[in-house]
Amino acid sequence: MSEESKTYDASTIVVLQGLEAVRKRPGMYIGSVGERGLHHLVLEAAERALNEILSGTASCVEITLTADGSVCVADDGTGLAIGHAGHTDGPPVETRLTVLCCGAPPADRHSLFGGCFGVGLAVVNALSRSLMAEVRRDGARWVLEYEQGVPVGVPARTGPADCSGTVITFRPDAEIFETLKFSFDTLAERFRELSFLNRELDIILTDDRDPAAPRAVRFRFPGGLRDYIAEQGAPLHPDVIGFEREYSEMEGTVEVALRWCDSREERIASYANSLPTTSGGTHELGFRDGLAAALTGYAREQQLLSPSDPDFTPTQLGAGLTAVVSVKLDRPEFEGATRDRLGNRPVRACVAEAVQEQLTVWLRANPAQATTLLARISTTTRH
């Protein structure tokens, strides 16, 4: 190798600007150029609209898989600002579509994902063969078009509008993605999950790709996590135990719903700011701590455990248990880049306290169901 070929200095550094960087290294922004990244693109497009519902400026979001391979995300919010029209309420849609992280909500408990995604509409635009934004506000309809992130003309006022809202229609770029085939079931599962975790959400997912067999499903669960648990398995006891509490110590809220079912399988799902924490974390540990403390305390109250019997351990209580633990924090701290394990230390004690108090109240108020449950646990631990 010659000395010349070894030379490395500032002149050899290539700086990628704006959306060019996204197209060059898409995996850095959406995780993959396979099916997982393709579906992530839909979530990025929907995140802003879903946050409008949570903030009270929209009531419904519709996501449609169209026959030409595009995805349409429509909301009935106030309509994004148009720079050319002199709107001053937030970044204009032109900027949101071309500047990464523009318009990202604050990373707190009140926004979906708590700012953990944050790249927003610009990454959708960058990785799409074509994108059209339609904005309806103040009685006017505006249209913006892009190809591979590059604007096609300037925002055009195309006529009157009798309602407000924003519609983003994009077609993923075949030059970027390994597949362009969306899985309706995969998207439905995630939007259903988000609707259980955020009871304010109202989401309609429609599949128009096969004209002979169109399908649509609506996700709206005012009961939140209780609605989810009510759908699961053959219950050992009729009540769904559920509650929501706020703790200043952890700067956030905890919502829990649980019920034991007539099975030996344990199913505990945990979330932080609506992101699945598949490796658990402090919220899940706190849930298990509170569970063991409540059941041990009640069993001793009823003299179902003798003074010499050891306390129940969390591992003894899982057979048949179905539960969801969701925390929403102003400052979520995740362990590792994959964000699948929560690390906020105060969360464990807060969740444990809430679970112990609420479950103890339920056990005392429902002695017959409590007896059935403890008999089941005792039988399980003996085996």
C-alpha positions as CSV (number, residue, x, y, z in Angstrom):
1,M,0.0,0.0,0.0
2,S,1.5,3.4,-1.0
3,E,1.9,6.2,1.5
4,E,-0.5,8.2,-0.7
5,S,-3.3,5.7,-0.2
6,K,-2.8,5.7,3.6
7,T,-3.4,9.4,3.8
8,Y,-6.4,10.3,5.9
9,D,-7.3,13.9,6.9
10,A,-10.2,16.2,6.9
11,S,-10.3,16.4,3.2
12,T,-11.3,12.7,3.0
13,I,-14.4,13.1,5.3
14,V,-17.7,13.1,3.5
15,V,-20.4,15.0,5.3
16,L,-23.9,13.9,4.4
17,Q,-26.5,16.6,4.6
18,G,-30.2,16.4,5.6
19,L,-32.3,13.6,4.1
20,E,-29.3,12.4,2.1
21,A,-28.0,10.9,5.3
22,V,-31.2,9.0,5.8
23,R,-31.2,7.5,2.4
24,K,-27.6,6.6,2.7
25,R,-27.9,4.9,6.1
26,P,-31.7,4.1,6.5
27,G,-31.1,1.4,9.2
28,M,-29.7,4.1,11.6
29,Y,-33.1,5.8,11.5
30,I,-35.7,3.0,11.2
31,G,-33.7,0.0,12.4
32,S,-34.0,-2.1,9.2
33,V,-34.8,-2.0,5.5
34,G,-36.8,-5.2,5.8
35,E,-40.3,-5.7,6.9
36,R,-39.7,-4.3,10.4
37,G,-38.3,-1.0,9.0
38,L,-41.2,-0.8,6.6
39,H,-43.7,-1.0,9.4
40,H,-41.7,1.4,11.5
41,L,-42.2,3.9,8.7
42,V,-46.0,3.7,9.2
43,L,-45.5,4.3,12.9
44,E,-43.4,7.4,12.3
45,A,-46.0,8.7,9.9
46,A,-48.8,8.1,12.5
47,E,-47.0,9.3,15.6
48,R,-47.6,13.0,15.1
49,A,-51.3,12.4,14.3
50,L,-51.8,10.1,17.3
51,N,-50.2,12.8,19.5
52,E,-52.8,15.2,18.3
53,I,-55.5,13.0,19.8
54,L,-53.6,12.8,23.1
55,S,-53.3,16.6,23.2
56,G,-57.0,17.1,22.4
57,T,-56.7,18.7,19.0
58,A,-57.9,15.6,17.0
59,S,-60.4,12.8,17.6
60,C,-59.5,10.1,15.2
61,V,-56.7,8.8,12.9
62,E,-57.2,6.7,9.9
63,I,-54.5,4.6,8.3
64,T,-55.2,3.1,4.9
65,L,-53.1,0.6,2.9
66,T,-54.0,1.5,-0.7
67,A,-54.2,-0.5,-3.8
68,D,-51.2,1.2,-5.4
69,G,-48.9,0.3,-2.5
70,S,-49.1,3.6,-0.7
71,V,-50.0,4.3,2.9
72,C,-52.4,7.1,3.8
73,V,-52.4,8.6,7.3
74,A,-55.3,11.0,7.9
75,D,-56.3,12.9,11.0
76,D,-59.1,15.4,11.8
77,G,-56.9,17.8,13.7
78,T,-56.3,21.5,13.2
79,G,-54.1,21.0,10.1
80,L,-50.4,21.6,10.1
81,A,-49.0,25.1,9.5
82,I,-48.2,26.2,6.0
83,G,-45.2,28.5,5.8
84,H,-46.3,30.3,2.7
85,A,-49.6,31.1,4.4
86,G,-48.0,32.8,7.3
87,H,-49.2,30.3,10.0
88,T,-47.2,30.6,13.2
89,D,-48.5,27.7,15.3
90,G,-45.6,25.4,15.1
91,P,-43.1,24.4,12.4
92,P,-44.7,24.5,8.9
93,V,-45.3,21.2,7.2
94,E,-42.6,22.0,4.6
95,T,-40.0,22.0,7.4
96,R,-41.4,18.9,9.1
97,L,-41.0,17.0,5.9
98,T,-37.4,18.0,5.3
99,V,-35.7,18.6,8.7
100,L,-35.1,15.6,11.0
101,C,-36.6,15.7,14.5
102,C,-38.5,18.9,13.6
103,G,-41.8,19.1,15.5
104,A,-41.0,16.2,17.8
105,P,-43.0,16.4,21.0
106,P,-41.4,16.9,24.4
107,A,-40.0,13.6,25.9
108,D,-42.6,13.4,28.7
109,R,-45.5,11.2,29.8
110,H,-48.0,13.2,27.8
111,S,-46.7,12.2,24.3
112,L,-46.7,8.9,22.6
113,F,-43.3,7.1,22.8
114,G,-42.0,9.9,25.1
115,G,-39.8,11.3,22.4
116,C,-38.0,8.0,21.9
117,F,-38.6,8.0,18.1
118,G,-38.3,11.6,17.3
119,V,-37.2,11.5,13.6
120,G,-40.7,12.1,12.4
121,L,-42.1,12.9,9.0
122,A,-38.8,13.8,7.5
123,V,-37.5,10.2,7.6
124,V,-40.8,9.0,6.0
125,N,-40.3,11.6,3.2
126,A,-36.6,10.6,2.7
127,L,-37.4,6.9,2.3
128,S,-40.4,7.3,0.1
129,R,-40.5,7.1,-3.7
130,S,-43.3,9.7,-3.5
131,L,-45.1,11.6,-0.8
132,M,-48.0,14.0,-0.8
133,A,-49.1,16.1,2.1
134,E,-52.6,17.5,2.1
135,V,-53.4,20.2,4.7
136,R,-56.9,21.5,5.3
137,R,-57.2,24.5,7.6
138,D,-58.8,28.0,7.8
139,G,-61.2,27.0,5.0
140,A,-58.4,26.3,2.5
141,R,-56.8,23.1,1.1
142,W,-53.1,23.0,0.4
143,V,-51.0,20.3,-1.3
144,L,-47.3,19.6,-1.2
145,E,-45.6,16.8,-3.3
146,Y,-42.1,15.2,-3.0
147,E,-40.1,12.6,-4.8
148,Q,-37.4,10.8,-2.8
149,G,-37.5,13.7,-0.3
150,V,-37.1,16.4,-2.9
151,P,-40.0,18.9,-3.3
152,V,-41.9,19.0,-6.6
153,G,-42.8,22.6,-6.8
154,V,-44.0,24.8,-4.0
155,P,-47.0,24.3,-1.6
156,A,-50.1,24.9,-3.7
157,R,-53.5,26.2,-2.6
158,T,-55.9,23.9,-4.5
159,G,-59.3,25.1,-3.3
160,P,-61.6,25.5,-0.4
161,A,-61.9,23.0,2.6
162,D,-65.0,22.5,4.7
163,C,-63.1,20.7,7.5
164,S,-59.6,20.6,9.0
165,G,-56.9,18.0,9.3
166,T,-53.7,16.6,7.7
167,V,-53.3,13.7,5.2
168,I,-49.9,12.2,4.6
169,T,-49.8,9.7,1.7
170,F,-46.5,8.0,1.0
171,R,-45.1,5.2,-1.2
172,P,-42.0,3.5,0.2
173,D,-39.0,3.5,-2.1
174,A,-38.1,0.1,-3.7
175,E,-34.5,1.3,-4.0
176,I,-34.4,1.4,-0.2
177,F,-36.5,-1.5,1.1
178,E,-36.1,-5.2,0.6
179,T,-39.9,-5.6,0.6
180,L,-42.8,-3.3,0.0
181,K,-45.5,-5.7,1.3
182,F,-47.1,-4.5,4.5
183,S,-48.6,-7.0,6.9
184,F,-52.0,-5.9,7.9
185,D,-52.0,-8.2,10.9
186,T,-48.6,-6.8,12.2
187,L,-49.8,-3.2,12.0
188,A,-53.2,-4.1,13.5
189,E,-51.5,-5.7,16.5
190,R,-49.4,-2.7,17.2
191,F,-52.2,-0.1,16.8
192,R,-54.4,-2.3,18.9
193,E,-51.7,-2.4,21.6
194,L,-51.3,1.4,21.5
195,S,-55.1,1.9,21.9
196,F,-55.1,-0.3,25.0
197,L,-52.2,1.7,26.4
198,N,-53.8,5.1,25.6
199,R,-57.5,5.0,26.1
200,E,-58.0,8.3,24.4
201,L,-56.9,7.0,21.0
202,D,-59.4,6.2,18.2
203,I,-57.7,4.5,15.3
204,I,-59.1,3.0,12.1
205,L,-56.9,0.7,10.0
206,T,-58.1,-0.1,6.5
207,D,-56.7,-2.4,3.9
208,D,-57.9,-1.6,0.3
209,R,-55.2,-3.5,-1.5
210,D,-57.5,-6.3,-2.6
211,P,-60.7,-4.7,-4.0
212,A,-62.5,-8.1,-3.7
213,A,-61.8,-8.3,0.0
214,P,-61.3,-4.9,1.7
215,R,-61.2,-4.9,5.4
216,A,-61.1,-2.4,8.2
217,V,-60.9,-2.5,12.0
218,R,-61.3,0.2,14.6
219,F,-59.3,0.3,17.8
220,R,-60.8,2.2,20.7
221,F,-60.7,1.0,24.2
222,P,-62.1,3.5,26.8
223,G,-61.4,0.9,29.6
224,G,-57.7,0.9,28.8
225,L,-55.8,-2.1,30.1
226,R,-58.8,-3.5,31.8
227,D,-60.4,-4.0,28.4
228,Y,-57.3,-5.9,27.3
229,I,-57.2,-8.2,30.3
230,A,-61.0,-8.9,30.0
231,E,-60.3,-10.5,26.6
232,Q,-57.7,-12.9,27.9
233,G,-58.3,-16.6,28.7
234,A,-60.7,-18.4,31.0
235,P,-60.6,-16.4,34.2
236,L,-60.0,-18.0,37.6
237,H,-61.9,-15.1,39.2
238,P,-64.4,-12.7,37.5
239,D,-62.9,-9.4,38.5
240,V,-60.2,-7.6,36.5
241,I,-58.0,-5.9,39.0
242,G,-56.9,-2.6,37.6
243,F,-55.8,0.9,38.7
244,E,-53.8,4.0,37.7
245,R,-51.8,6.2,40.0
246,E,-49.4,9.1,39.8
247,Y,-46.2,9.4,41.7
248,S,-44.1,12.6,41.9
249,E,-41.1,10.4,43.1
250,M,-40.9,8.8,39.6
251,E,-42.2,11.8,37.7
252,G,-45.0,9.8,36.1
253,T,-47.9,7.5,36.3
254,V,-48.4,3.7,36.6
255,E,-51.3,1.8,35.2
256,V,-51.7,-1.9,36.0
257,A,-54.4,-4.5,35.1
258,L,-54.2,-8.2,36.0
259,R,-56.2,-11.3,36.5
260,W,-55.4,-15.0,37.1
261,C,-56.7,-17.4,34.5
262,D,-57.3,-21.2,34.6
263,S,-53.9,-22.1,33.1
264,R,-50.3,-22.5,34.1
265,E,-48.9,-20.0,31.7
266,E,-47.6,-16.6,32.9
267,R,-48.2,-13.6,30.6
268,I,-46.8,-10.3,31.9
269,A,-46.3,-7.5,29.4
270,S,-44.6,-4.3,30.4
271,Y,-44.4,-0.9,28.7
272,A,-42.7,2.4,29.2
273,N,-44.2,5.4,27.4
274,S,-46.1,3.0,25.2
275,L,-42.9,1.2,24.1
276,P,-42.8,-2.5,24.8
277,T,-40.0,-3.3,27.3
278,T,-39.5,-7.0,26.4
279,S,-36.6,-7.3,28.8
280,G,-38.5,-5.9,31.7
281,G,-36.9,-3.4,34.0
282,T,-37.7,-1.5,37.2
283,H,-41.4,-1.3,36.6
284,E,-41.8,-5.0,36.1
285,L,-39.6,-5.8,39.1
286,G,-41.8,-3.4,41.2
287,F,-44.9,-5.2,40.0
288,R,-43.6,-8.6,41.1
289,D,-42.5,-7.2,44.5
290,G,-45.9,-5.7,45.2
291,L,-47.7,-8.8,44.1
292,A,-45.7,-11.0,46.5
293,A,-46.0,-8.5,49.3
294,A,-49.8,-8.2,49.0
295,L,-50.5,-11.9,48.7
296,T,-48.1,-12.8,51.5
297,G,-49.6,-10.2,53.8
298,Y,-53.2,-11.3,53.1
299,A,-52.4,-14.9,53.6
300,R,-50.9,-14.2,57.0
301,E,-53.9,-12.0,57.9
302,Q,-56.1,-15.0,57.2
303,Q,-53.7,-17.4,58.9
304,L,-53.3,-19.3,55.7
305,L,-49.6,-19.2,56.2
306,S,-48.1,-20.2,59.6
307,P,-45.5,-18.0,61.3
308,S,-42.9,-20.5,60.2
309,D,-43.9,-20.5,56.5
310,P,-41.8,-18.4,54.2
311,D,-43.2,-15.5,52.3
312,F,-44.4,-16.1,48.8
313,T,-41.8,-15.3,46.2
314,P,-42.6,-13.6,42.8
315,T,-41.8,-16.8,41.0
316,Q,-44.5,-18.7,42.9
317,L,-47.3,-16.4,41.8
318,G,-47.1,-16.4,38.0
319,A,-49.0,-19.5,37.0
320,G,-52.1,-18.4,35.2
321,L,-51.3,-14.7,35.8
322,T,-52.1,-12.3,32.9
323,A,-51.0,-8.7,33.6
324,V,-50.0,-5.5,31.9
325,V,-47.8,-2.9,33.6
326,S,-47.5,0.4,31.9
327,V,-45.6,3.5,33.1
328,K,-45.5,6.9,31.5
329,L,-42.6,9.0,32.6
330,D,-41.4,12.5,32.0
331,R,-37.8,11.3,31.8
332,P,-37.7,7.6,30.8
333,E,-34.2,6.0,31.1
334,F,-33.6,2.9,29.1
335,E,-30.8,0.5,29.4
336,G,-29.1,0.0,26.1
337,A,-29.7,1.2,22.6
338,T,-32.6,-1.1,22.0
339,R,-34.7,0.6,24.7
340,D,-36.3,-2.7,25.7
341,R,-35.5,-2.5,29.5
342,L,-36.4,0.4,31.8
343,G,-33.8,1.7,34.2
344,N,-35.4,4.5,36.3
345,R,-34.6,3.5,39.9
346,P,-37.5,5.2,41.8
347,V,-40.0,3.4,39.6
348,R,-39.5,0.0,41.3
349,A,-40.6,1.2,44.8
350,C,-43.5,3.3,43.5
351,V,-44.9,0.5,41.4
352,A,-44.4,-2.0,44.3
353,E,-46.3,0.2,46.7
354,A,-49.2,0.8,44.3
355,V,-49.6,-2.9,43.5
356,Q,-49.4,-3.9,47.1
357,E,-52.0,-1.4,48.3
358,Q,-54.5,-1.9,45.4
359,L,-54.3,-5.7,45.4
360,T,-54.6,-5.8,49.2
361,V,-57.8,-3.7,49.0
362,W,-59.2,-6.1,46.4
363,L,-58.3,-9.3,48.4
364,R,-60.0,-7.9,51.5
365,A,-63.1,-6.8,49.6
366,N,-63.5,-10.2,47.8
367,P,-62.7,-12.9,50.3
368,A,-64.3,-15.7,48.2
369,Q,-62.3,-14.9,45.1
370,A,-59.2,-14.4,47.3
371,T,-59.6,-17.8,48.9
372,T,-59.9,-19.4,45.4
373,L,-56.8,-17.6,44.3
374,L,-54.7,-18.5,47.3
375,A,-55.8,-22.1,47.1
376,R,-54.6,-22.2,43.5
377,I,-51.3,-20.6,44.5
378,S,-50.7,-23.1,47.3
379,T,-51.4,-26.0,45.1
380,T,-49.0,-24.6,42.5
381,T,-46.2,-24.0,44.9
382,R,-46.5,-27.6,46.3
383,H,-45.9,-28.9,42.8
